[in-house]
């Protein structure tokens, strides 16, 4: 995957950039952020990583709601498995 390198500087006609508020988005998860900080935090989340994997597999991204639902189900399963001690 190529990084979006220096694209912002290739638009000389946007010289008055004080009035142009660049949108902070994650195209992988289809979400918009208020500022760079939120966007950066988002890239660290498991949700984003999960959607990255889906993107590689050419699957559509899931919303945070669906992701959290999946994760809670996953954790339940893990707890059940660890209680059974089936490997012992
Ligand atoms: Zn994302």
PDB file of the backbone (N, CA, C, O) and the ligand in Angstrom, with CONECT records:
HET     ZN  A 101       1
ATOM      1  N   UNK A   1       0.831  -1.208   0.000  1.00  0.00           N
ATOM      2  CA  UNK A   1       0.000   0.000   0.000  1.00  0.00           C
ATOM      3  C   UNK A   1       0.866   1.259   0.000  1.00  0.00           C
ATOM      4  O   UNK A   1       1.744   1.400   0.851  1.00  0.00           O
ATOM      5  N   UNK A   2       0.637   2.154  -0.921  1.00  0.00           N
ATOM      6  CA  UNK A   2       1.450   3.370  -1.021  1.00  0.00           C
ATOM      7  C   UNK A   2       0.938   4.426  -0.057  1.00  0.00           C
ATOM      8  O   UNK A   2      -0.267   4.575   0.149  1.00  0.00           O
ATOM      9  N   UNK A   3       1.870   5.148   0.523  1.00  0.00           N
ATOM     10  CA  UNK A   3       1.476   6.234   1.417  1.00  0.00           C
ATOM     11  C   UNK A   3       1.044   7.437   0.582  1.00  0.00           C
ATOM     12  O   UNK A   3       1.597   7.683  -0.490  1.00  0.00           O
ATOM     13  N   UNK A   4       0.058   8.186   1.070  1.00  0.00           N
ATOM     14  CA  UNK A   4      -0.374   9.402   0.349  1.00  0.00           C
ATOM     15  C   UNK A   4       0.652  10.506   0.535  1.00  0.00           C
ATOM     16  O   UNK A   4       0.458  11.410   1.348  1.00  0.00           O
ATOM     17  N   UNK A   5       1.734  10.436  -0.209  1.00  0.00           N
ATOM     18  CA  UNK A   5       2.872  11.314   0.040  1.00  0.00           C
ATOM     19  C   UNK A   5       2.732  12.664  -0.640  1.00  0.00           C
ATOM     20  O   UNK A   5       2.512  12.757  -1.848  1.00  0.00           O
ATOM     21  N   UNK A   6       2.863  13.694   0.160  1.00  0.00           N
ATOM     22  CA  UNK A   6       3.012  15.078  -0.302  1.00  0.00           C
ATOM     23  C   UNK A   6       1.960  15.533  -1.330  1.00  0.00           C
ATOM     24  O   UNK A   6       2.210  16.454  -2.108  1.00  0.00           O
ATOM     25  N   UNK A   7       0.815  14.901  -1.329  1.00  0.00           N
ATOM     26  CA  UNK A   7      -0.216  15.300  -2.280  1.00  0.00           C
ATOM     27  C   UNK A   7      -0.747  16.699  -1.975  1.00  0.00           C
ATOM     28  O   UNK A   7      -1.140  17.446  -2.872  1.00  0.00           O
ATOM     29  N   UNK A   8      -0.747  17.030  -0.685  1.00  0.00           N
ATOM     30  CA  UNK A   8      -1.323  18.302  -0.269  1.00  0.00           C
ATOM     31  C   UNK A   8      -0.605  19.499  -0.892  1.00  0.00           C
ATOM     32  O   UNK A   8      -1.183  20.577  -1.031  1.00  0.00           O
ATOM     33  N   UNK A   9       0.647  19.301  -1.261  1.00  0.00           N
ATOM     34  CA  UNK A   9       1.434  20.428  -1.741  1.00  0.00           C
ATOM     35  C   UNK A   9       1.385  20.576  -3.259  1.00  0.00           C
ATOM     36  O   UNK A   9       2.057  21.433  -3.833  1.00  0.00           O
ATOM     37  N   UNK A  10       0.588  19.738  -3.892  1.00  0.00           N
ATOM     38  CA  UNK A  10       0.564  19.770  -5.354  1.00  0.00           C
ATOM     39  C   UNK A  10      -0.611  20.585  -5.888  1.00  0.00           C
ATOM     40  O   UNK A  10      -0.971  20.467  -7.059  1.00  0.00           O
ATOM     41  N   UNK A  11      -1.212  21.421  -5.022  1.00  0.00           N
ATOM     42  CA  UNK A  11      -2.318  22.246  -5.476  1.00  0.00           C
ATOM     43  C   UNK A  11      -2.000  23.720  -5.241  1.00  0.00           C
ATOM     44  O   UNK A  11      -2.469  24.305  -4.265  1.00  0.00           O
ATOM     45  N   UNK A  12      -1.213  24.319  -6.121  1.00  0.00           N
ATOM     46  CA  UNK A  12      -0.786  25.715  -5.928  1.00  0.00           C
ATOM     47  C   UNK A  12      -1.953  26.694  -5.958  1.00  0.00           C
ATOM     48  O   UNK A  12      -1.852  27.789  -5.405  1.00  0.00           O
ATOM     49  N   UNK A  13      -3.053  26.320  -6.593  1.00  0.00           N
ATOM     50  CA  UNK A  13      -4.182  27.245  -6.689  1.00  0.00           C
ATOM     51  C   UNK A  13      -4.969  27.338  -5.378  1.00  0.00           C
ATOM     52  O   UNK A  13      -5.866  28.170  -5.250  1.00  0.00           O
ATOM     53  N   UNK A  14      -4.629  26.478  -4.402  1.00  0.00           N
ATOM     54  CA  UNK A  14      -5.242  26.592  -3.074  1.00  0.00           C
ATOM     55  C   UNK A  14      -4.335  27.421  -2.167  1.00  0.00           C
ATOM     56  O   UNK A  14      -4.086  27.063  -1.016  1.00  0.00           O
ATOM     57  N   UNK A  15      -3.849  28.533  -2.711  1.00  0.00           N
ATOM     58  CA  UNK A  15      -2.887  29.359  -1.987  1.00  0.00           C
ATOM     59  C   UNK A  15      -3.431  29.902  -0.674  1.00  0.00           C
ATOM     60  O   UNK A  15      -2.691  29.962   0.307  1.00  0.00           O
ATOM     61  N   UNK A  16      -4.693  30.298  -0.622  1.00  0.00           N
ATOM     62  CA  UNK A  16      -5.280  30.848   0.598  1.00  0.00           C
ATOM     63  C   UNK A  16      -5.803  29.719   1.475  1.00  0.00           C
ATOM     64  O   UNK A  16      -7.010  29.560   1.657  1.00  0.00           O
ATOM     65  N   UNK A  17      -4.876  28.944   2.010  1.00  0.00           N
ATOM     66  CA  UNK A  17      -5.283  27.737   2.722  1.00  0.00           C
ATOM     67  C   UNK A  17      -5.808  28.004   4.118  1.00  0.00           C
ATOM     68  O   UNK A  17      -6.186  27.062   4.815  1.00  0.00           O
ATOM     69  N   UNK A  18      -5.846  29.246   4.548  1.00  0.00           N
ATOM     70  CA  UNK A  18      -6.400  29.544   5.864  1.00  0.00           C
ATOM     71  C   UNK A  18      -7.909  29.287   5.889  1.00  0.00           C
ATOM     72  O   UNK A  18      -8.479  28.972   6.934  1.00  0.00           O
ATOM     73  N   UNK A  19      -8.543  29.425   4.726  1.00  0.00           N
ATOM     74  CA  UNK A  19      -9.988  29.222   4.665  1.00  0.00           C
ATOM     75  C   UNK A  19     -10.351  27.806   4.227  1.00  0.00           C
ATOM     76  O   UNK A  19     -11.511  27.403   4.310  1.00  0.00           O
ATOM     77  N   UNK A  20      -9.352  27.054   3.761  1.00  0.00           N
ATOM     78  CA  UNK A  20      -9.620  25.688   3.306  1.00  0.00           C
ATOM     79  C   UNK A  20      -9.314  24.702   4.426  1.00  0.00           C
ATOM     80  O   UNK A  20      -8.157  24.497   4.795  1.00  0.00           O
ATOM     81  N   UNK A  21     -10.358  24.104   4.951  1.00  0.00           N
ATOM     82  CA  UNK A  21     -10.182  23.109   6.001  1.00  0.00           C
ATOM     83  C   UNK A  21     -10.160  21.727   5.372  1.00  0.00           C
ATOM     84  O   UNK A  21     -11.177  21.222   4.896  1.00  0.00           O
ATOM     85  N   UNK A  22      -8.982  21.131   5.381  1.00  0.00           N
ATOM     86  CA  UNK A  22      -8.836  19.796   4.802  1.00  0.00           C
ATOM     87  C   UNK A  22      -9.560  18.782   5.677  1.00  0.00           C
ATOM     88  O   UNK A  22      -9.386  18.755   6.895  1.00  0.00           O
ATOM     89  N   UNK A  23     -10.361  17.961   5.047  1.00  0.00           N
ATOM     90  CA  UNK A  23     -11.077  16.935   5.808  1.00  0.00           C
ATOM     91  C   UNK A  23     -10.143  15.797   6.182  1.00  0.00           C
ATOM     92  O   UNK A  23      -9.323  15.346   5.381  1.00  0.00           O
ATOM     93  N   UNK A  24     -10.290  15.347   7.421  1.00  0.00           N
ATOM     94  CA  UNK A  24      -9.493  14.216   7.881  1.00  0.00           C
ATOM     95  C   UNK A  24     -10.354  12.966   7.792  1.00  0.00           C
ATOM     96  O   UNK A  24     -11.329  12.813   8.528  1.00  0.00           O
ATOM     97  N   UNK A  25      -9.988  12.094   6.899  1.00  0.00           N
ATOM     98  CA  UNK A  25     -10.803  10.903   6.703  1.00  0.00           C
ATOM     99  C   UNK A  25      -9.952   9.648   6.744  1.00  0.00           C
ATOM    100  O   UNK A  25      -8.743   9.685   6.517  1.00  0.00           O
ATOM    101  N   UNK A  26     -10.615   8.531   7.041  1.00  0.00           N
ATOM    102  CA  UNK A  26      -9.998   7.232   6.869  1.00  0.00           C
ATOM    103  C   UNK A  26     -10.789   6.526   5.769  1.00  0.00           C
ATOM    104  O   UNK A  26     -11.935   6.120   5.962  1.00  0.00           O
ATOM    105  N   UNK A  27     -10.153   6.397   4.631  1.00  0.00           N
ATOM    106  CA  UNK A  27     -10.856   5.800   3.493  1.00  0.00           C
ATOM    107  C   UNK A  27     -11.080   4.311   3.711  1.00  0.00           C
ATOM    108  O   UNK A  27     -11.982   3.717   3.120  1.00  0.00           O
ATOM    109  N   UNK A  28     -10.258   3.714   4.560  1.00  0.00           N
ATOM    110  CA  UNK A  28     -10.407   2.283   4.850  1.00  0.00           C
ATOM    111  C   UNK A  28     -11.703   2.017   5.608  1.00  0.00           C
ATOM    112  O   UNK A  28     -12.421   1.065   5.303  1.00  0.00           O
ATOM    113  N   UNK A  29     -11.998   2.854   6.587  1.00  0.00           N
ATOM    114  CA  UNK A  29     -13.176   2.662   7.429  1.00  0.00           C
ATOM    115  C   UNK A  29     -14.338   3.563   7.022  1.00  0.00           C
ATOM    116  O   UNK A  29     -15.430   3.451   7.579  1.00  0.00           O
ATOM    117  N   UNK A  30     -14.120   4.443   6.068  1.00  0.00           N
ATOM    118  CA  UNK A  30     -15.139   5.396   5.624  1.00  0.00           C
ATOM    119  C   UNK A  30     -15.636   6.275   6.766  1.00  0.00           C
ATOM    120  O   UNK A  30     -16.842   6.410   6.973  1.00  0.00           O
ATOM    121  N   UNK A  31     -14.708   6.869   7.502  1.00  0.00           N
ATOM    122  CA  UNK A  31     -15.080   7.774   8.577  1.00  0.00           C
ATOM    123  C   UNK A  31     -14.372   9.117   8.414  1.00  0.00           C
ATOM    124  O   UNK A  31     -13.309   9.206   7.799  1.00  0.00           O
ATOM    125  N   UNK A  32     -14.988  10.168   8.983  1.00  0.00           N
ATOM    126  CA  UNK A  32     -14.440  11.515   8.910  1.00  0.00           C
ATOM    127  C   UNK A  32     -14.105  11.982  10.323  1.00  0.00           C
ATOM    128  O   UNK A  32     -14.858  11.721  11.261  1.00  0.00           O
ATOM    129  N   UNK A  33     -12.971  12.673  10.477  1.00  0.00           N
ATOM    130  CA  UNK A  33     -12.542  13.138  11.790  1.00  0.00           C
ATOM    131  C   UNK A  33     -12.491  14.653  11.831  1.00  0.00           C
ATOM    132  O   UNK A  33     -12.327  15.322  10.811  1.00  0.00           O
ATOM    133  N   UNK A  34     -12.638  15.183  13.064  1.00  0.00           N
ATOM    134  CA  UNK A  34     -12.612  16.625  13.247  1.00  0.00           C
ATOM    135  C   UNK A  34     -11.209  17.179  13.060  1.00  0.00           C
ATOM    136  O   UNK A  34     -11.032  18.257  12.493  1.00  0.00           O
ATOM    137  N   UNK A  35     -10.200  16.432  13.544  1.00  0.00           N
ATOM    138  CA  UNK A  35      -8.825  16.918  13.413  1.00  0.00           C
ATOM    139  C   UNK A  35      -7.825  15.778  13.248  1.00  0.00           C
ATOM    140  O   UNK A  35      -8.175  14.601  13.331  1.00  0.00           O
ATOM    141  N   UNK A  36      -6.584  16.158  13.014  1.00  0.00           N
ATOM    142  CA  UNK A  36      -5.516  15.189  12.755  1.00  0.00           C
ATOM    143  C   UNK A  36      -5.308  14.256  13.939  1.00  0.00           C
ATOM    144  O   UNK A  36      -5.032  13.068  13.773  1.00  0.00           O
ATOM    145  N   UNK A  37      -5.446  14.818  15.141  1.00  0.00           N
ATOM    146  CA  UNK A  37      -5.210  14.032  16.356  1.00  0.00           C
ATOM    147  C   UNK A  37      -6.166  12.848  16.433  1.00  0.00           C
ATOM    148  O   UNK A  37      -5.751  11.723  16.709  1.00  0.00           O
ATOM    149  N   UNK A  38      -7.439  13.105  16.190  1.00  0.00           N
ATOM    150  CA  UNK A  38      -8.443  12.040  16.216  1.00  0.00           C
ATOM    151  C   UNK A  38      -8.142  10.997  15.138  1.00  0.00           C
ATOM    152  O   UNK A  38      -8.288   9.793  15.350  1.00  0.00           O
ATOM    153  N   UNK A  39      -7.721  11.495  13.988  1.00  0.00           N
ATOM    154  CA  UNK A  39      -7.395  10.601  12.879  1.00  0.00           C
ATOM    155  C   UNK A  39      -6.219   9.698  13.265  1.00  0.00           C
ATOM    156  O   UNK A  39      -6.233   8.497  12.996  1.00  0.00           O
ATOM    157  N   UNK A  40      -5.213  10.289  13.892  1.00  0.00           N
ATOM    158  CA  UNK A  40      -4.025   9.532  14.285  1.00  0.00           C
ATOM    159  C   UNK A  40      -4.387   8.470  15.322  1.00  0.00           C
ATOM    160  O   UNK A  40      -3.919   7.334  15.254  1.00  0.00           O
ATOM    161  N   UNK A  41      -5.221   8.854  16.275  1.00  0.00           N
ATOM    162  CA  UNK A  41      -5.668   7.908  17.294  1.00  0.00           C
ATOM    163  C   UNK A  41      -6.435   6.752  16.654  1.00  0.00           C
ATOM    164  O   UNK A  41      -6.316   5.596  17.059  1.00  0.00           O
ATOM    165  N   UNK A  42      -7.208   7.098  15.664  1.00  0.00           N
ATOM    166  CA  UNK A  42      -8.020   6.083  14.982  1.00  0.00           C
ATOM    167  C   UNK A  42      -7.144   5.010  14.344  1.00  0.00           C
ATOM    168  O   UNK A  42      -7.480   3.826  14.373  1.00  0.00           O
ATOM    169  N   UNK A  43      -6.026   5.427  13.774  1.00  0.00           N
ATOM    170  CA  UNK A  43      -5.145   4.479  13.088  1.00  0.00           C
ATOM    171  C   UNK A  43      -4.550   3.452  14.050  1.00  0.00           C
ATOM    172  O   UNK A  43      -4.059   2.407  13.624  1.00  0.00           O
ATOM    173  N   UNK A  44      -4.598   3.756  15.349  1.00  0.00           N
ATOM    174  CA  UNK A  44      -4.050   2.819  16.347  1.00  0.00           C
ATOM    175  C   UNK A  44      -5.090   1.812  16.818  1.00  0.00           C
ATOM    176  O   UNK A  44      -4.753   0.832  17.483  1.00  0.00           O
ATOM    177  N   UNK A  45      -6.341   2.047  16.477  1.00  0.00           N
ATOM    178  CA  UNK A  45      -7.398   1.205  17.026  1.00  0.00           C
ATOM    179  C   UNK A  45      -7.472  -0.152  16.331  1.00  0.00           C
ATOM    180  O   UNK A  45      -7.104  -0.298  15.165  1.00  0.00           O
ATOM    181  N   UNK A  46      -7.959  -1.139  17.086  1.00  0.00           N
ATOM    182  CA  UNK A  46      -8.150  -2.484  16.532  1.00  0.00           C
ATOM    183  C   UNK A  46      -9.192  -2.457  15.420  1.00  0.00           C
ATOM    184  O   UNK A  46      -9.126  -3.215  14.451  1.00  0.00           O
ATOM    185  N   UNK A  47     -10.141  -1.570  15.592  1.00  0.00           N
ATOM    186  CA  UNK A  47     -11.194  -1.426  14.585  1.00  0.00           C
ATOM    187  C   UNK A  47     -10.591  -1.106  13.221  1.00  0.00           C
ATOM    188  O   UNK A  47     -10.948  -1.713  12.212  1.00  0.00           O
ATOM    189  N   UNK A  48      -9.673  -0.144  13.209  1.00  0.00           N
ATOM    190  CA  UNK A  48      -9.035   0.246  11.952  1.00  0.00           C
ATOM    191  C   UNK A  48      -8.223  -0.916  11.376  1.00  0.00           C
ATOM    192  O   UNK A  48      -8.262  -1.173  10.173  1.00  0.00           O
ATOM    193  N   UNK A  49      -7.491  -1.611  12.243  1.00  0.00           N
ATOM    194  CA  UNK A  49      -6.667  -2.736  11.775  1.00  0.00           C
ATOM    195  C   UNK A  49      -7.542  -3.837  11.203  1.00  0.00           C
ATOM    196  O   UNK A  49      -7.207  -4.481  10.209  1.00  0.00           O
ATOM    197  N   UNK A  50      -8.668  -4.028  11.860  1.00  0.00           N
ATOM    198  CA  UNK A  50      -9.613  -5.042  11.390  1.00  0.00           C
ATOM    199  C   UNK A  50     -10.114  -4.684   9.988  1.00  0.00           C
ATOM    200  O   UNK A  50     -10.192  -5.544   9.111  1.00  0.00           O
ATOM    201  N   UNK A  51     -10.446  -3.426   9.789  1.00  0.00           N
ATOM    202  CA  UNK A  51     -10.929  -2.989   8.478  1.00  0.00           C
ATOM    203  C   UNK A  51      -9.821  -3.040   7.427  1.00  0.00           C
ATOM    204  O   UNK A  51     -10.088  -3.273   6.248  1.00  0.00           O
ATOM    205  N   UNK A  52      -8.585  -2.822   7.858  1.00  0.00           N
ATOM    206  CA  UNK A  52      -7.461  -2.946   6.926  1.00  0.00           C
ATOM    207  C   UNK A  52      -7.371  -4.371   6.387  1.00  0.00           C
ATOM    208  O   UNK A  52      -7.174  -4.594   5.193  1.00  0.00           O
ATOM    209  N   UNK A  53      -7.521  -5.325   7.302  1.00  0.00           N
ATOM    210  CA  UNK A  53      -7.488  -6.728   6.897  1.00  0.00           C
ATOM    211  C   UNK A  53      -8.621  -7.037   5.942  1.00  0.00           C
ATOM    212  O   UNK A  53      -8.446  -7.764   4.963  1.00  0.00           O
ATOM    213  N   UNK A  54      -9.789  -6.477   6.236  1.00  0.00           N
ATOM    214  CA  UNK A  54     -10.946  -6.681   5.357  1.00  0.00           C
ATOM    215  C   UNK A  54     -10.683  -6.068   3.977  1.00  0.00           C
ATOM    216  O   UNK A  54     -11.058  -6.640   2.953  1.00  0.00           O
ATOM    217  N   UNK A  55     -10.046  -4.919   3.964  1.00  0.00           N
ATOM    218  CA  UNK A  55      -9.754  -4.235   2.706  1.00  0.00           C
ATOM    219  C   UNK A  55      -8.838  -5.100   1.838  1.00  0.00           C
ATOM    220  O   UNK A  55      -9.038  -5.225   0.630  1.00  0.00           O
ATOM    221  N   UNK A  56      -7.834  -5.688   2.479  1.00  0.00           N
ATOM    222  CA  UNK A  56      -6.907  -6.579   1.773  1.00  0.00           C
ATOM    223  C   UNK A  56      -7.668  -7.763   1.186  1.00  0.00           C
ATOM    224  O   UNK A  56      -7.367  -8.227   0.087  1.00  0.00           O
ATOM    225  N   UNK A  57      -8.644  -8.238   1.924  1.00  0.00           N
ATOM    226  CA  UNK A  57      -9.459  -9.368   1.466  1.00  0.00           C
ATOM    227  C   UNK A  57     -10.589  -8.921   0.544  1.00  0.00           C
ATOM    228  O   UNK A  57     -11.458  -9.714   0.179  1.00  0.00           O
ATOM    229  N   UNK A  58     -10.565  -7.624   0.167  1.00  0.00           N
ATOM    230  CA  UNK A  58     -11.578  -7.035  -0.714  1.00  0.00           C
ATOM    231  C   UNK A  58     -12.990  -7.160  -0.151  1.00  0.00           C
ATOM    232  O   UNK A  58     -13.953  -7.423  -0.871  1.00  0.00           O
ATOM    233  N   UNK A  59     -13.076  -6.961   1.162  1.00  0.00           N
ATOM    234  CA  UNK A  59     -14.376  -6.953   1.822  1.00  0.00           C
ATOM    235  C   UNK A  59     -14.677  -5.524   2.276  1.00  0.00           C
ATOM    236  O   UNK A  59     -13.756  -4.758   2.561  1.00  0.00           O
ATOM    237  N   UNK A  60     -15.966  -5.159   2.345  1.00  0.00           N
ATOM    238  CA  UNK A  60     -16.310  -3.795   2.757  1.00  0.00           C
ATOM    239  C   UNK A  60     -16.025  -3.578   4.242  1.00  0.00           C
ATOM    240  O   UNK A  60     -16.073  -4.530   5.022  1.00  0.00           O
ATOM    241  N   UNK A  61     -15.728  -2.332   4.648  1.00  0.00           N
ATOM    242  CA  UNK A  61     -15.451  -2.060   6.054  1.00  0.00           C
ATOM    243  C   UNK A  61     -16.687  -2.215   6.928  1.00  0.00           C
ATOM    244  O   UNK A  61     -17.815  -2.065   6.458  1.00  0.00           O
ATOM    245  N   UNK A  62     -16.463  -2.517   8.205  1.00  0.00           N
ATOM    246  CA  UNK A  62     -17.578  -2.585   9.149  1.00  0.00           C
ATOM    247  C   UNK A  62     -17.585  -1.319   9.998  1.00  0.00           C
ATOM    248  O   UNK A  62     -16.550  -0.677  10.176  1.00  0.00           O
ATOM    249  N   UNK A  63     -18.751  -0.968  10.517  1.00  0.00           N
ATOM    250  CA  UNK A  63     -18.853   0.188  11.395  1.00  0.00           C
ATOM    251  C   UNK A  63     -18.313  -0.192  12.768  1.00  0.00           C
ATOM    252  O   UNK A  63     -18.153  -1.373  13.080  1.00  0.00           O
ATOM    253  N   UNK A  64     -18.034   0.824  13.587  1.00  0.00           N
ATOM    254  CA  UNK A  64     -17.511   0.586  14.927  1.00  0.00           C
ATOM    255  C   UNK A  64     -18.489  -0.256  15.739  1.00  0.00           C
ATOM    256  O   UNK A  64     -18.087  -1.117  16.522  1.00  0.00           O
ATOM    257  N   UNK A  65     -19.759   0.002  15.541  1.00  0.00           N
ATOM    258  CA  UNK A  65     -20.803  -0.741  16.242  1.00  0.00           C
ATOM    259  C   UNK A  65     -20.686  -2.246  15.963  1.00  0.00           C
ATOM    260  O   UNK A  65     -20.664  -3.066  16.881  1.00  0.00           O
ATOM    261  N   UNK A  66     -20.612  -2.574  14.696  1.00  0.00           N
ATOM    262  CA  UNK A  66     -20.534  -3.975  14.293  1.00  0.00           C
ATOM    263  C   UNK A  66     -19.225  -4.596  14.772  1.00  0.00           C
ATOM    264  O   UNK A  66     -19.187  -5.748  15.204  1.00  0.00           O
ATOM    265  N   UNK A  67     -18.161  -3.814  14.688  1.00  0.00           N
ATOM    266  CA  UNK A  67     -16.862  -4.313  15.132  1.00  0.00           C
ATOM    267  C   UNK A  67     -16.908  -4.678  16.614  1.00  0.00           C
ATOM    268  O   UNK A  67     -16.446  -5.751  17.004  1.00  0.00           O
ATOM    269  N   UNK A  68     -17.461  -3.793  17.437  1.00  0.00           N
ATOM    270  CA  UNK A  68     -17.512  -4.042  18.879  1.00  0.00           C
ATOM    271  C   UNK A  68     -18.384  -5.245  19.191  1.00  0.00           C
ATOM    272  O   UNK A  68     -18.109  -6.005  20.120  1.00  0.00           O
ATOM    273  N   UNK A  69     -19.431  -5.407  18.408  1.00  0.00           N
ATOM    274  CA  UNK A  69     -20.300  -6.563  18.588  1.00  0.00           C
ATOM    275  C   UNK A  69     -19.523  -7.844  18.299  1.00  0.00           C
ATOM    276  O   UNK A  69     -19.592  -8.813  19.055  1.00  0.00           O
ATOM    277  N   UNK A  70     -18.795  -7.830  17.208  1.00  0.00           N
ATOM    278  CA  UNK A  70     -17.980  -8.991  16.830  1.00  0.00           C
ATOM    279  C   UNK A  70     -16.960  -9.301  17.906  1.00  0.00           C
ATOM    280  O   UNK A  70     -16.758 -10.461  18.263  1.00  0.00           O
ATOM    281  N   UNK A  71     -16.312  -8.256  18.429  1.00  0.00           N
ATOM    282  CA  UNK A  71     -15.263  -8.449  19.423  1.00  0.00           C
ATOM    283  C   UNK A  71     -15.822  -9.022  20.720  1.00  0.00           C
ATOM    284  O   UNK A  71     -15.200  -9.889  21.335  1.00  0.00           O
ATOM    285  N   UNK A  72     -16.992  -8.543  21.140  1.00  0.00           N
ATOM    286  CA  UNK A  72     -17.570  -9.051  22.384  1.00  0.00           C
ATOM    287  C   UNK A  72     -17.951 -10.519  22.233  1.00  0.00           C
ATOM    288  O   UNK A  72     -17.806 -11.298  23.175  1.00  0.00           O
ATOM    289  N   UNK A  73     -18.427 -10.894  21.077  1.00  0.00           N
ATOM    290  CA  UNK A  73     -18.740 -12.294  20.819  1.00  0.00           C
ATOM    291  C   UNK A  73     -17.463 -13.127  20.821  1.00  0.00           C
ATOM    292  O   UNK A  73     -17.428 -14.237  21.352  1.00  0.00           O
ATOM    293  N   UNK A  74     -16.431 -12.579  20.226  1.00  0.00           N
ATOM    294  CA  UNK A  74     -15.146 -13.261  20.143  1.00  0.00           C
ATOM    295  C   UNK A  74     -14.604 -13.520  21.550  1.00  0.00           C
ATOM    296  O   UNK A  74     -14.112 -14.611  21.840  1.00  0.00           O
ATOM    297  N   UNK A  75     -14.698 -12.511  22.420  1.00  0.00           N
ATOM    298  CA  UNK A  75     -14.189 -12.643  23.779  1.00  0.00           C
ATOM    299  C   UNK A  75     -14.972 -13.684  24.569  1.00  0.00           C
ATOM    300  O   UNK A  75     -14.394 -14.438  25.352  1.00  0.00           O
ATOM    301  N   UNK A  76     -16.269 -13.727  24.367  1.00  0.00           N
ATOM    302  CA  UNK A  76     -17.086 -14.746  25.031  1.00  0.00           C
ATOM    303  C   UNK A  76     -16.590 -16.131  24.660  1.00  0.00           C
ATOM    304  O   UNK A  76     -16.434 -17.005  25.513  1.00  0.00           O
ATOM    305  N   UNK A  77     -16.345 -16.311  23.371  1.00  0.00           N
ATOM    306  CA  UNK A  77     -15.861 -17.606  22.890  1.00  0.00           C
ATOM    307  C   UNK A  77     -14.534 -17.977  23.533  1.00  0.00           C
ATOM    308  O   UNK A  77     -14.318 -19.118  23.941  1.00  0.00           O
ATOM    309  N   UNK A  78     -13.638 -16.974  23.615  1.00  0.00           N
ATOM    310  CA  UNK A  78     -12.312 -17.222  24.190  1.00  0.00           C
ATOM    311  C   UNK A  78     -12.446 -17.637  25.642  1.00  0.00           C
ATOM    312  O   UNK A  78     -11.732 -18.531  26.098  1.00  0.00           O
ATOM    313  N   UNK A  79     -13.349 -17.005  26.376  1.00  0.00           N
ATOM    314  CA  UNK A  79     -13.536 -17.315  27.787  1.00  0.00           C
ATOM    315  C   UNK A  79     -14.048 -18.738  27.950  1.00  0.00           C
ATOM    316  O   UNK A  79     -13.602 -19.473  28.831  1.00  0.00           O
ATOM    317  N   UNK A  80     -14.979 -19.117  27.101  1.00  0.00           N
ATOM    318  CA  UNK A  80     -15.524 -20.472  27.158  1.00  0.00           C
ATOM    319  C   UNK A  80     -14.417 -21.484  26.917  1.00  0.00           C
ATOM    320  O   UNK A  80     -14.296 -22.485  27.624  1.00  0.00           O
ATOM    321  N   UNK A  81     -13.610 -21.199  25.898  1.00  0.00           N
ATOM    322  CA  UNK A  81     -12.529 -22.123  25.540  1.00  0.00           C
ATOM    323  C   UNK A  81     -11.543 -22.282  26.685  1.00  0.00           C
ATOM    324  O   UNK A  81     -11.109 -23.391  26.996  1.00  0.00           O
ATOM    325  N   UNK A  82     -11.187 -21.150  27.316  1.00  0.00           N
ATOM    326  CA  UNK A  82     -10.165 -21.224  28.363  1.00  0.00           C
ATOM    327  C   UNK A  82     -10.720 -21.908  29.617  1.00  0.00           C
ATOM    328  O   UNK A  82      -9.952 -22.448  30.413  1.00  0.00           O
ATOM    329  N   UNK A  83     -12.031 -21.890  29.797  1.00  0.00           N
ATOM    330  CA  UNK A  83     -12.621 -22.551  30.965  1.00  0.00           C
ATOM    331  C   UNK A  83     -12.668 -24.067  30.795  1.00  0.00           C
ATOM    332  O   UNK A  83     -12.659 -24.824  31.766  1.00  0.00           O
ATOM    333  N   UNK A  84     -12.718 -24.477  29.553  1.00  0.00           N
ATOM    334  CA  UNK A  84     -12.834 -25.916  29.323  1.00  0.00           C
ATOM    335  C   UNK A  84     -11.509 -26.662  29.536  1.00  0.00           C
ATOM    336  O   UNK A  84     -11.502 -27.850  29.857  1.00  0.00           O
ATOM    337  N   UNK A  85     -10.414 -25.963  29.357  1.00  0.00           N
ATOM    338  CA  UNK A  85      -9.088 -26.592  29.494  1.00  0.00           C
ATOM    339  C   UNK A  85      -8.973 -27.855  28.666  1.00  0.00           C
ATOM    340  O   UNK A  85      -8.487 -28.884  29.136  1.00  0.00           O
ATOM    341  N   UNK A  86      -9.423 -27.762  27.437  1.00  0.00           N
ATOM    342  CA  UNK A  86      -9.505 -28.948  26.603  1.00  0.00           C
ATOM    343  C   UNK A  86      -8.113 -29.485  26.232  1.00  0.00           C
ATOM    344  O   UNK A  86      -7.964 -30.630  25.805  1.00  0.00           O
ATOM    345  N   UNK A  87      -7.095 -28.619  26.408  1.00  0.00           N
ATOM    346  CA  UNK A  87      -5.752 -29.053  26.021  1.00  0.00           C
ATOM    347  C   UNK A  87      -5.031 -29.786  27.152  1.00  0.00           C
ATOM    348  O   UNK A  87      -3.975 -30.382  26.939  1.00  0.00           O
ATOM    349  N   UNK A  88      -5.606 -29.738  28.350  1.00  0.00           N
ATOM    350  CA  UNK A  88      -4.921 -30.308  29.517  1.00  0.00           C
ATOM    351  C   UNK A  88      -5.091 -31.838  29.601  1.00  0.00           C
ATOM    352  O   UNK A  88      -4.575 -32.467  30.525  1.00  0.00           O
TER     353      UNK A  88
HETATM  354 ZN    ZN A 101      -9.660   3.399   9.709  1.00  0.00          ZN
END
